[in-house]
């Protein structure tokens, strides 16, 4: 399988591995325990879980359940391809309804942190919307931990994986890795 990015062709392994539910849960529980330890040691109360929709949704729910967090403020960033180039746009920012003056503690959750473009778009939007927020970042998989954002309070991740390795989460379909309806321009604005 070969996928193109703006930087040229990237060679991927031929076989896409499916992560089992127990593997997923193991990684999410690792992240959750690290978050719990960090917040307790630093006397931090998380005000909102901020899943980056779509891939951060399921991990965010697991993490929130484990940490007994009930407030969600999702953000949706779409990666779209037009005229052969990728771009990112913000479709949903439920943080706009929150108090800009409060120093909120946000737990931003993403499934896989790869190029960082989606995450950085989301973080820029969060910083514009809530400039006083403290941000913790959680993701199941990181590809290039050296690229994790430096301007946040703390990052947590389940495991690191080379960019060349492909996997899908238990709820995804291999057949839709590159052709999911979510990738179609007509499904972006609903």
MDTraj code that builds the backbone (N, CA, C; nanometers):
import mdtraj as md
import numpy as np

residues = "UNK UNK UNK UNK UNK UNK UNK UNK UNK UNK UNK UNK UNK UNK UNK UNK UNK UNK UNK UNK UNK UNK UNK UNK UNK UNK UNK UNK UNK UNK UNK UNK UNK UNK UNK UNK UNK UNK UNK UNK UNK UNK UNK UNK UNK UNK UNK UNK UNK UNK UNK UNK UNK UNK UNK UNK UNK UNK UNK UNK UNK UNK UNK UNK UNK UNK UNK UNK UNK UNK UNK UNK UNK UNK UNK UNK UNK UNK UNK UNK UNK UNK UNK UNK UNK UNK UNK UNK UNK UNK UNK UNK UNK UNK UNK UNK UNK UNK UNK UNK UNK UNK UNK UNK UNK UNK UNK UNK UNK UNK UNK UNK UNK UNK UNK UNK UNK UNK UNK UNK UNK UNK UNK UNK UNK UNK UNK UNK UNK UNK UNK UNK UNK UNK UNK UNK UNK UNK UNK UNK UNK UNK UNK UNK UNK UNK UNK UNK UNK UNK UNK UNK UNK UNK UNK UNK UNK UNK UNK UNK UNK UNK UNK UNK UNK UNK UNK UNK UNK UNK UNK UNK UNK UNK UNK UNK UNK UNK UNK UNK UNK UNK UNK UNK UNK UNK UNK UNK UNK UNK".split()
xyz = np.array([
    [0.0847, -0.1163, 0.0000],
    [0.0000, 0.0000, 0.0000],
    [0.0894, 0.1227, 0.0000],
    [0.0528, 0.2228, -0.0746],
    [0.1273, 0.3473, -0.0774],
    [0.0296, 0.4633, -0.0622],
    [0.0665, 0.5580, 0.0212],
    [-0.0150, 0.6756, 0.0423],
    [0.0706, 0.7972, 0.0156],
    [0.0112, 0.9005, -0.0414],
    [0.0846, 1.0243, -0.0697],
    [0.0558, 1.1278, 0.0377],
    [0.1558, 1.2045, 0.0700],
    [0.1368, 1.3210, 0.1547],
    [0.1844, 1.4413, 0.0751],
    [0.1794, 1.5582, 0.1346],
    [0.2291, 1.6770, 0.0664],
    [0.3789, 1.6699, 0.0421],
    [0.4488, 1.5888, 0.1186],
    [0.5937, 1.5771, 0.1063],
    [0.6369, 1.4695, 0.0071],
    [0.5451, 1.4038, -0.0589],
    [0.5798, 1.2991, -0.1538],
    [0.5305, 1.1644, -0.1062],
    [0.5674, 1.0581, -0.1783],
    [0.5169, 0.9257, -0.1433],
    [0.5776, 0.8724, -0.0142],
    [0.4954, 0.8040, 0.0625],
    [0.5397, 0.7361, 0.1834],
    [0.5166, 0.5879, 0.1618],
    [0.6152, 0.5079, 0.1848],
    [0.6009, 0.3641, 0.1712],
    [0.5497, 0.3056, 0.3030],
    [0.4394, 0.2347, 0.2975],
    [0.3848, 0.1697, 0.4151],
    [0.3989, 0.0195, 0.4016],
    [0.3956, -0.0470, 0.5161],
    [0.3982, -0.1920, 0.5126],
    [0.2728, -0.2426, 0.4401],
    [0.2826, -0.3604, 0.3831],
    [0.1708, -0.4150, 0.3066],
    [0.0541, -0.4586, 0.3948],
    [0.0839, -0.5072, 0.5125],
    [-0.0195, -0.5624, 0.5989],
    [-0.0606, -0.4610, 0.7058],
    [-0.1881, -0.4314, 0.7116],
    [-0.2406, -0.3446, 0.8162],
    [-0.2852, -0.4343, 0.9306],
    [-0.2308, -0.4112, 1.0476],
    [-0.2616, -0.4931, 1.1642],
    [-0.3816, -0.4352, 1.2392],
    [-0.4712, -0.5210, 1.2827],
    [-0.5852, -0.4787, 1.3623],
    [-0.5488, -0.4889, 1.5097],
    [-0.5620, -0.3785, 1.5808],
    [-0.5387, -0.3789, 1.7244],
    [-0.6582, -0.4478, 1.7900],
    [-0.6320, -0.5363, 1.8826],
    [-0.7413, -0.6023, 1.9533],
    [-0.7989, -0.5074, 2.0581],
    [-0.9189, -0.5379, 2.1030],
    [-0.9807, -0.4568, 2.2065],
    [-0.8982, -0.4616, 2.3349],
    [-0.8444, -0.5785, 2.3684],
    [-0.7651, -0.5876, 2.4917],
    [-0.6355, -0.5071, 2.4806],
    [-0.5740, -0.5025, 2.3624],
    [-0.4552, -0.4184, 2.3428],
    [-0.4920, -0.2708, 2.3599],
    [-0.6012, -0.2313, 2.2965],
    [-0.6474, -0.0929, 2.3072],
    [-0.6704, -0.0555, 2.4533],
    [-0.7411, -0.1415, 2.5233],
    [-0.7734, -0.1138, 2.6632],
    [-0.6461, -0.1056, 2.7477],
    [-0.5495, -0.1917, 2.7205],
    [-0.4224, -0.1899, 2.7946],
    [-0.3529, -0.0549, 2.7774],
    [-0.3484, -0.0041, 2.6548],
    [-0.2821, 0.1238, 2.6287],
    [-0.3585, 0.2401, 2.6916],
    [-0.4904, 0.2364, 2.6837],
    [-0.5718, 0.3434, 2.7425],
    [-0.5590, 0.3429, 2.8946],
    [-0.5555, 0.2247, 2.9547],
    [-0.5411, 0.2177, 3.1005],
    [-0.4039, 0.2675, 3.1446],
    [-0.3010, 0.2419, 3.0663],
    [-0.1665, 0.2936, 3.0957],
    [-0.1701, 0.4458, 3.0975],
    [-0.2291, 0.5043, 2.9935],
    [-0.2404, 0.6502, 2.9841],
    [-0.3212, 0.7042, 3.1023],
    [-0.4309, 0.6390, 3.1330],
    [-0.5189, 0.6837, 3.2410],
    [-0.4454, 0.6845, 3.3749],
    [-0.3699, 0.5802, 3.4028],
    [-0.2953, 0.5736, 3.5299],
    [-0.1908, 0.6844, 3.5371],
    [-0.1258, 0.7142, 3.4255],
    [-0.0265, 0.8215, 3.4237],
    [-0.0929, 0.9578, 3.4462],
    [-0.2081, 0.9787, 3.3842],
    [-0.2821, 1.1040, 3.4030],
    [-0.3255, 1.1174, 3.5486],
    [-0.3799, 1.0103, 3.6031],
    [-0.4261, 1.0126, 3.7418],
    [-0.3109, 1.0445, 3.8373],
    [-0.1980, 0.9811, 3.8180],
    [-0.0810, 1.0052, 3.9032],
    [-0.0351, 1.1504, 3.8910],
    [-0.0250, 1.1991, 3.7685],
    [0.0216, 1.3359, 3.7452],
    [-0.0733, 1.4390, 3.8063],
    [-0.2025, 1.4211, 3.7856],
    [-0.2984, 1.5189, 3.8376],
    [-0.3017, 1.5168, 3.9907],
    [-0.2860, 1.4002, 4.0502],
    [-0.2846, 1.3919, 4.1966],
    [-0.1581, 1.4580, 4.2528],
    [-0.0442, 1.4280, 4.1930],
    [0.0825, 1.4840, 4.2411],
    [0.0886, 1.6354, 4.2243],
    [0.0185, 1.6878, 4.1236],
    [0.0229, 1.8306, 4.0945],
    [-0.1048, 1.9047, 4.1337],
    [-0.1918, 1.8345, 4.2058],
    [-0.3164, 1.8928, 4.2551],
    [-0.3966, 1.9606, 4.1425],
    [-0.4168, 1.8866, 4.0348],
    [-0.4910, 1.9369, 3.9184],
    [-0.6246, 1.8651, 3.9096],
    [-0.7288, 1.9431, 3.8907],
    [-0.8614, 1.8861, 3.8666],
    [-0.8956, 1.9147, 3.7201],
    [-0.9201, 1.8107, 3.6447],
    [-0.9546, 1.8273, 3.5036],
    [-1.0981, 1.8774, 3.4942],
    [-1.1155, 1.9917, 3.4270],
    [-1.2486, 2.0503, 3.4135],
    [-1.3271, 1.9906, 3.2975],
    [-1.2585, 1.9693, 3.1829],
    [-1.3256, 1.9162, 3.0644],
    [-1.2351, 1.8185, 2.9912],
    [-1.2962, 1.7128, 2.9429],
    [-1.2312, 1.6228, 2.8491],
    [-1.2656, 1.6769, 2.7105],
    [-1.1621, 1.6949, 2.6273],
    [-1.1805, 1.7534, 2.4951],
    [-1.1372, 1.6513, 2.3896],
    [-1.2300, 1.5648, 2.3482],
    [-1.1928, 1.4696, 2.2428],
    [-1.1818, 1.5412, 2.1088],
    [-1.0802, 1.5060, 2.0333],
    [-1.0709, 1.5536, 1.8957],
    [-1.1459, 1.4514, 1.8123],
    [-1.2612, 1.4928, 1.7621],
    [-1.3474, 1.4020, 1.6870],
    [-1.2874, 1.3745, 1.5504],
    [-1.2812, 1.2603, 1.5038],
    [-1.3405, 1.1339, 1.5317],
    [-1.2488, 1.0446, 1.6133],
    [-1.1207, 1.0461, 1.5881],
    [-1.0359, 0.9413, 1.6473],
    [-1.0165, 0.9535, 1.7975],
    [-1.0413, 1.0683, 1.8558],
    [-1.0248, 1.0821, 1.9998],
    [-1.1479, 1.0464, 2.0805],
    [-1.2586, 1.0190, 2.0132],
    [-1.3852, 0.9958, 2.0825],
    [-1.3820, 0.8744, 2.1736],
    [-1.3506, 0.7590, 2.1197],
    [-1.3543, 0.6356, 2.1987],
    [-1.2499, 0.6386, 2.3102],
    [-1.1242, 0.6753, 2.2820],
    [-1.0285, 0.6836, 2.3933],
    [-1.0728, 0.7827, 2.5016],
    [-1.1331, 0.8946, 2.4617],
    [-1.1778, 0.9950, 2.5592],
    [-1.2839, 0.9382, 2.6527],
    [-1.3755, 0.8603, 2.5978],
    [-1.4814, 0.8012, 2.6806],
    [-1.4211, 0.7019, 2.7799],
    [-1.3292, 0.6187, 2.7342],
    [-1.2633, 0.5234, 2.8248],
    [-1.1891, 0.5974, 2.9362],
    [-1.1102, 0.6973, 2.8988],
    [-1.0318, 0.7722, 2.9970],
    [-1.1235, 0.8430, 3.0950],
    [-1.2278, 0.9088, 3.0451],
    [-1.3218, 0.9797, 3.1319],
    [-1.3892, 0.8849, 3.2298],
    [-1.4292, 0.7674, 3.1832],
    [-1.4922, 0.6703, 3.2726],
    [-1.3973, 0.6259, 3.3829],
    [-1.2723, 0.6002, 3.3467],
    [-1.1734, 0.5551, 3.4455],
    [-1.1425, 0.6637, 3.5487],
    [-1.1440, 0.7900, 3.5050],
    [-1.1093, 0.9008, 3.5942],
    [-1.2317, 0.9686, 3.6551],
    [-1.3501, 0.9146, 3.6271],
    [-1.4764, 0.9723, 3.6774],
    [-1.4939, 1.1181, 3.6360],
    [-1.4637, 1.1460, 3.5117],
    [-1.4830, 1.2795, 3.4558],
    [-1.6123, 1.2790, 3.3753],
    [-1.6909, 1.3853, 3.3890],
    [-1.8209, 1.3826, 3.3226],
    [-1.8424, 1.4951, 3.2221],
    [-1.7586, 1.5969, 3.2228],
    [-1.7785, 1.7098, 3.1328],
    [-1.6945, 1.6930, 3.0064],
    [-1.7634, 1.6997, 2.8933],
    [-1.6980, 1.6885, 2.7636],
    [-1.7180, 1.8169, 2.6846],
    [-1.6168, 1.8575, 2.6110],
    [-1.6260, 1.9720, 2.5211],
    [-1.5507, 1.9346, 2.3931],
    [-1.6163, 1.8622, 2.3031],
    [-1.5473, 1.8128, 2.1838],
    [-1.5087, 1.9234, 2.0861],
    [-1.4060, 1.8934, 2.0111],
    [-1.3622, 1.9796, 1.9019],
    [-1.3458, 1.8889, 1.7802],
    [-1.3816, 1.9387, 1.6646],
    [-1.3678, 1.8575, 1.5440],
    [-1.2819, 1.9312, 1.4421],
    [-1.1753, 1.8640, 1.4038],
    [-1.0844, 1.9140, 1.3011],
    [-1.0873, 1.8133, 1.1871],
    [-1.1101, 1.8624, 1.0682],
    [-1.1151, 1.7731, 0.9523],
    [-0.9926, 1.7946, 0.8659],
    [-0.9342, 1.6849, 0.8255],
    [-0.8268, 1.6886, 0.7270],
    [-0.8934, 1.6669, 0.5920],
    [-0.8825, 1.7662, 0.5066],
    [-0.9467, 1.7555, 0.3759],
    [-0.8415, 1.7659, 0.2670],
    [-0.8722, 1.7058, 0.1552],
    [-0.7824, 1.7102, 0.0407],
    [-0.8558, 1.7784, -0.0729],
    [-0.8027, 1.8916, -0.1158],
    [-0.8596, 1.9632, -0.2287],
    [-0.7463, 2.0029, -0.3225],
    [-0.7687, 1.9808, -0.4495],
    [-0.6679, 2.0127, -0.5512],
    [-0.5327, 1.9477, -0.5211],
    [-0.5370, 1.8259, -0.4677],
    [-0.4156, 1.7496, -0.4424],
    [-0.3392, 1.7882, -0.3173],
    [-0.3909, 1.8824, -0.2389],
    [-0.3226, 1.9265, -0.1172],
    [-0.4128, 1.9049, 0.0034],
    [-0.3484, 1.8688, 0.1156],
    [-0.4215, 1.8507, 0.2396],
    [-0.4274, 1.9818, 0.3164],
    [-0.5399, 2.0027, 0.3837],
    [-0.5574, 2.1180, 0.4691],
    [-0.6398, 2.0736, 0.5888],
    [-0.6399, 2.1524, 0.6937],
    [-0.7171, 2.1218, 0.8132],
    [-0.8109, 2.2378, 0.8425],
    [-0.9342, 2.2045, 0.8740],
    [-1.0324, 2.3061, 0.9086],
    [-1.1022, 2.2652, 1.0379],
    [-1.1463, 2.3621, 1.1140],
    [-1.2195, 2.3365, 1.2376],
    [-1.3680, 2.3427, 1.2063],
    [-1.4381, 2.2333, 1.2336],
    [-1.5821, 2.2271, 1.2091],
    [-1.6635, 2.2530, 1.3347],
    [-1.6104, 2.2118, 1.4487],
    [-1.6847, 2.2221, 1.5733],
    [-1.5888, 2.2647, 1.6831],
    [-1.6303, 2.3621, 1.7621],
    [-1.5532, 2.4041, 1.8780],
    [-1.6519, 2.4353, 1.9894],
    [-1.6841, 2.3347, 2.0697],
    [-1.7824, 2.3538, 2.1769],
    [-1.7235, 2.4313, 2.2942],
    [-1.5934, 2.4604, 2.2902],
    [-1.5286, 2.5377, 2.3957],
    [-1.5689, 2.6847, 2.3914],
    [-1.6249, 2.7287, 2.2804],
    [-1.6638, 2.8703, 2.2657],
    [-1.7672, 2.9118, 2.3692],
    [-1.8410, 2.8169, 2.4222],
    [-1.9452, 2.8473, 2.5200],
    [-1.8917, 2.8569, 2.6630],
    [-1.7640, 2.8288, 2.6839],
    [-1.7072, 2.8286, 2.8185],
    [-1.6505, 2.9656, 2.8541],
    [-1.6278, 2.9880, 2.9824],
    [-1.5782, 3.1154, 3.0337],
    [-1.4310, 3.1347, 2.9957],
    [-1.4042, 3.2330, 2.9097],
    [-1.2677, 3.2605, 2.8622],
    [-1.1752, 3.3057, 2.9749],
    [-1.2309, 3.3635, 3.0773],
    [-1.1489, 3.4201, 3.1849],
    [-1.1032, 3.3146, 3.2851],
    [-1.1752, 3.2048, 3.2943],
    [-1.1366, 3.0992, 3.3899],
    [-1.0127, 3.0262, 3.3423],
    [-0.9338, 2.9818, 3.4365],
    [-0.8147, 2.9039, 3.4050],
    [-0.8546, 2.7554, 3.4111],
    [-0.9144, 2.7074, 3.3038],
    [-0.9645, 2.5706, 3.2982],
    [-0.8523, 2.4722, 3.2708],
    [-0.8667, 2.3522, 3.3268],
    [-0.7746, 2.2420, 3.2975],
    [-0.8441, 2.1502, 3.1984],
    [-0.7859, 2.1387, 3.0792],
    [-0.8444, 2.0587, 2.9717],
    [-0.7592, 1.9354, 2.9455],
    [-0.8256, 1.8236, 2.9262],
    [-0.7589, 1.7009, 2.8827],
    [-0.7979, 1.6781, 2.7371],
    [-0.7082, 1.7095, 2.6460],
    [-0.7331, 1.6935, 2.5028],
    [-0.6939, 1.5513, 2.4648],
    [-0.7851, 1.4795, 2.3974],
    [-0.7625, 1.3384, 2.3665],
    [-0.7690, 1.3143, 2.2160],
    [-0.6691, 1.2457, 2.1651],
    [-0.6591, 1.2062, 2.0243],
    [-0.6280, 1.0571, 2.0202],
    [-0.6720, 0.9884, 1.9172],
    [-0.6407, 0.8468, 1.9036],
    [-0.4939, 0.8277, 1.8699],
    [-0.4537, 0.8781, 1.7530],
    [-0.3152, 0.8648, 1.7069],
    [-0.2581, 1.0021, 1.6745],
    [-0.1445, 1.0318, 1.7352],
    [-0.0726, 1.1551, 1.7048],
    [0.0348, 1.1172, 1.6047],
    [0.0198, 1.1635, 1.4811],
    [0.1138, 1.1246, 1.3755],
    [0.1908, 1.2458, 1.3254],
    [0.1381, 1.3163, 1.2292],
    [0.2083, 1.4345, 1.1772],
    [0.1939, 1.5521, 1.2729],
    [0.0898, 1.5506, 1.3527],
    [0.0645, 1.6590, 1.4464],
    [-0.0196, 1.7715, 1.3896],
    [-0.0509, 1.7649, 1.2599],
    [-0.1251, 1.8742, 1.1972],
    [-0.2653, 1.8900, 1.2566],
    [-0.3353, 1.7798, 1.2757],
    [-0.4693, 1.7862, 1.3342],
    [-0.4615, 1.8386, 1.4766],
    [-0.3685, 1.7848, 1.5541],
    [-0.3534, 1.8268, 1.6932],
    [-0.3172, 1.9753, 1.7025],
    [-0.2227, 2.0197, 1.6210],
    [-0.1818, 2.1600, 1.6271],
    [-0.2951, 2.2531, 1.5836],
    [-0.3750, 2.2109, 1.4871],
    [-0.4915, 2.2904, 1.4477],
    [-0.5886, 2.3008, 1.5649],
    [-0.6129, 2.1884, 1.6319],
    [-0.7024, 2.1880, 1.7482],
    [-0.6458, 2.2738, 1.8610],
    [-0.5166, 2.2600, 1.8903],
    [-0.4548, 2.3374, 1.9983],
    [-0.4569, 2.4874, 1.9688],
    [-0.4338, 2.5245, 1.8434],
    [-0.4420, 2.6659, 1.8064],
    [-0.5824, 2.7204, 1.8298],
    [-0.6822, 2.6418, 1.7928],
    [-0.8219, 2.6823, 1.8136],
    [-0.8534, 2.6921, 1.9625],
    [-0.8054, 2.5969, 2.0400],
    [-0.8280, 2.5996, 2.1852],
    [-0.7615, 2.7236, 2.2460],
    [-0.6382, 2.7508, 2.2071],
    [-0.5664, 2.8667, 2.2613],
    [-0.6332, 2.9994, 2.2240],
    [-0.6915, 3.0063, 2.1032],
    [-0.7655, 3.1271, 2.0637],
    [-0.8923, 3.1415, 2.1464],
    [-0.9592, 3.0291, 2.1693],
    [-1.0872, 3.0295, 2.2389],
    [-1.0718, 3.0470, 2.3895],
    [-0.9765, 2.9748, 2.4480],
    [-0.9544, 2.9774, 2.5932],
    [-0.8056, 3.0029, 2.6214],
    [-0.7628, 3.1261, 2.6078],
    [-0.6196, 3.1561, 2.6207],
    [-0.5608, 3.1268, 2.7586],
    [-0.6444, 3.1148, 2.8620],
    [-0.5942, 3.0878, 2.9971],
    [-0.5939, 2.9403, 3.0341],
    [-0.6323, 2.8537, 2.9418],
    [-0.6449, 2.7105, 2.9735],
    [-0.5095, 2.6428, 2.9916],
    [-0.5078, 2.5482, 3.0839],
    [-0.3948, 2.4554, 3.0977],
    [-0.4322, 2.3308, 3.0195],
    [-0.3404, 2.2815, 2.9376],
    [-0.3740, 2.1692, 2.8501],
    [-0.2875, 2.0482, 2.8807],
    [-0.3565, 1.9373, 2.9042],
    [-0.2935, 1.8060, 2.9119],
    [-0.3338, 1.7343, 2.7843],
    [-0.2444, 1.6565, 2.7274],
    [-0.2704, 1.5858, 2.6021],
    [-0.2572, 1.4364, 2.6251],
    [-0.3551, 1.3614, 2.5763],
    [-0.3498, 1.2154, 2.5845],
    [-0.3780, 1.1566, 2.4478],
    [-0.3004, 1.0570, 2.4099],
    [-0.3279, 0.9832, 2.2865],
    [-0.2882, 0.8379, 2.3075],
    [-0.3510, 0.7507, 2.2321],
    [-0.3226, 0.6085, 2.2430],
    [-0.1878, 0.5782, 2.1788],
    [-0.1673, 0.6307, 2.0587],
    [-0.0449, 0.6026, 1.9827],
    [0.0202, 0.7338, 1.9406],
    [0.1511, 0.7391, 1.9519],
    [0.2261, 0.8539, 1.9046],
    [0.3271, 0.8048, 1.8015],
    [0.3373, 0.8803, 1.6942],
    [0.4350, 0.8499, 1.5893],
    [0.5315, 0.9673, 1.5839],
    [0.6411, 0.9519, 1.6532],
    [0.7377, 1.0598, 1.6618],
    [0.7164, 1.1418, 1.7866],
    [0.7432, 1.0811, 1.9031],
    [0.7191, 1.1500, 2.0298],
    [0.7972, 1.2808, 2.0413],
    [0.9066, 1.2930, 1.9664],
    [0.9828, 1.4180, 1.9678],
    [0.9027, 1.5338, 1.9079],
    [0.7975, 1.5012, 1.8328],
    [0.7142, 1.6043, 1.7700],
    [0.5936, 1.6448, 1.8538],
    [0.5767, 1.5826, 1.9711],
    [0.4632, 1.6196, 2.0558],
    [0.4724, 1.7681, 2.0905],
    [0.3583, 1.8340, 2.1032],
    [0.3588, 1.9779, 2.1317],
    [0.4369, 2.0100, 2.2592],
    [0.5136, 2.1166, 2.2535],
    [0.5948, 2.1578, 2.3690],
    [0.5248, 2.2653, 2.4521],
    [0.4250, 2.3306, 2.3941],
    [0.3604, 2.4430, 2.4613],
    [0.2355, 2.4031, 2.5401],
    [0.2337, 2.2786, 2.5861],
    [0.1241, 2.2331, 2.6709],
    [0.1836, 2.1892, 2.8048],
    [0.0970, 2.1652, 2.9010],
    [0.1470, 2.1304, 3.0342],
    [0.2125, 1.9926, 3.0374],
    [0.1486, 1.8910, 2.9770],
    [0.2021, 1.7543, 2.9837],
    [0.1361, 1.6680, 2.8769],
    [0.2125, 1.5732, 2.8215],
    [0.1608, 1.4756, 2.7240],
    [0.1682, 1.3353, 2.7818],
    [0.0705, 1.2544, 2.7453],
    [0.0660, 1.1143, 2.7858],
    [0.0317, 1.0323, 2.6614],
    [0.0947, 0.9156, 2.6454],
    [0.0586, 0.8284, 2.5341],
    [0.0787, 0.6821, 2.5722],
    [0.0027, 0.5972, 2.5034],
    [0.0062, 0.4542, 2.5326],
    [0.1273, 0.3835, 2.4760],
    [0.1566, 0.4095, 2.3477],
    [0.2725, 0.3459, 2.2854],
    [0.3201, 0.4290, 2.1681],
    [0.4444, 0.4046, 2.1292],
    [0.5059, 0.4734, 2.0170],
    [0.5194, 0.3746, 1.9013],
    [0.5030, 0.4234, 1.7802],
    [0.5076, 0.3376, 1.6626],
    [0.5721, 0.4135, 1.5477],
    [0.6521, 0.3439, 1.4696],
    [0.7122, 0.4053, 1.3517],
    [0.6029, 0.4484, 1.2551],
    [0.6279, 0.5560, 1.1829],
    [0.5287, 0.6067, 1.0867],
    [0.4967, 0.5057, 0.9776],
    [0.5906, 0.4175, 0.9476],
    [0.5693, 0.3213, 0.8390],
    [0.4721, 0.2099, 0.8784],
    [0.4483, 0.1923, 1.0063],
    [0.3610, 0.0850, 1.0541],
    [0.2166, 0.1317, 1.0547],
    [0.1294, 0.0500, 1.0025],
    [-0.0129, 0.0826, 1.0004],
    [-0.0909, -0.0125, 1.0893],
    [-0.1893, 0.0403, 1.1571],
    [-0.2803, -0.0424, 1.2342],
    [-0.4158, 0.0254, 1.2324],
    [-0.5158, -0.0496, 1.2666],
    [-0.6494, 0.0069, 1.2819],
    [-0.6997, -0.0295, 1.4210],
    [-0.7824, 0.0575, 1.4746],
    [-0.8416, 0.0333, 1.6061],
    [-0.9495, -0.0737, 1.5934],
    [-0.9894, -0.1350, 1.7054],
    [-1.0873, -0.2454, 1.6998],
    [-1.2200, -0.2095, 1.6326],
    [-1.2596, -0.0852, 1.6355],
    [-1.3891, -0.0439, 1.5787],
    [-1.3780, -0.0002, 1.4331],
    [-1.2580, -0.0031, 1.3761],
    [-1.2396, 0.0388, 1.2369],
    [-1.2379, -0.0815, 1.1430],
    [-1.2533, -0.0544, 1.0144],
    [-1.2471, -0.1576, 0.9118],
    [-1.1246, -0.1355, 0.8239],
    [-1.0491, -0.2425, 0.7985],
    [-0.9314, -0.2323, 0.7115],
    [-0.9668, -0.1761, 0.5752],
    [-1.0800, -0.2206, 0.5237],
    [-1.1209, -0.1815, 0.3889],
    [-1.1434, -0.0313, 0.3785],
    [-1.1656, 0.0341, 0.4904],
    [-1.1957, 0.1762, 0.4864],
    [-1.0795, 0.2640, 0.5338],
    [-0.9615, 0.2070, 0.5491],
    [-0.8474, 0.2847, 0.5977],
    [-0.8225, 0.4082, 0.5104],
    [-0.8299, 0.3925, 0.3809],
    [-0.8060, 0.5041, 0.2903],
    [-0.9329, 0.5525, 0.2199],
    [-1.0445, 0.4790, 0.2347],
    [-1.1651, 0.5132, 0.1590],
    [-1.2868, 0.5373, 0.2477],
    [-1.2657, 0.5665, 0.3749],
    [-1.3777, 0.5871, 0.4670],
    [-1.4657, 0.7018, 0.4166],
    [-1.5971, 0.6903, 0.4315],
    [-1.6868, 0.7978, 0.3875],
    [-1.6524, 0.9322, 0.4525],
    [-1.5894, 0.9298, 0.5664],
    [-1.5479, 1.0510, 0.6359],
    [-1.4465, 1.1308, 0.5530],
    [-1.3793, 1.0653, 0.4602],
    [-1.2783, 1.1317, 0.3776],
    [-1.3385, 1.2040, 0.2570],
    [-1.4636, 1.1773, 0.2281],
    [-1.5262, 1.2375, 0.1096],
    [-1.5684, 1.3805, 0.1387],
    [-1.5381, 1.4688, 0.0479],
    [-1.5655, 1.6108, 0.0659],
    [-1.7143, 1.6383, 0.0902],
    [-1.8022, 1.5606, 0.0281],
    [-1.9453, 1.5852, 0.0446],
    [-1.9944, 1.5491, 0.1867],
    [-1.9156, 1.4722, 0.2610],
    [-1.9535, 1.4340, 0.3969],
    [-1.8893, 1.5218, 0.5033],
    [-1.8094, 1.6167, 0.4624],
    [-1.7393, 1.6985, 0.5608],
    [-1.8320, 1.8011, 0.6241],
    [-1.9103, 1.8692, 0.5442],
    [-2.0007, 1.9712, 0.5970],
    [-2.1417, 1.9143, 0.6011],
    [-2.1903, 1.8858, 0.7189],
    [-2.3205, 1.8228, 0.7301],
    [-2.4169, 1.9088, 0.8065],
])
top = md.Topology()
chain = top.add_chain()
for i, resn in enumerate(residues, 1):
    res = top.add_residue(resn, chain, resSeq=i)
    for name in ("N", "CA", "C"):
        top.add_atom(name, md.element.get_by_symbol(name[0]), res)
traj = md.Trajectory(xyz[None], top)
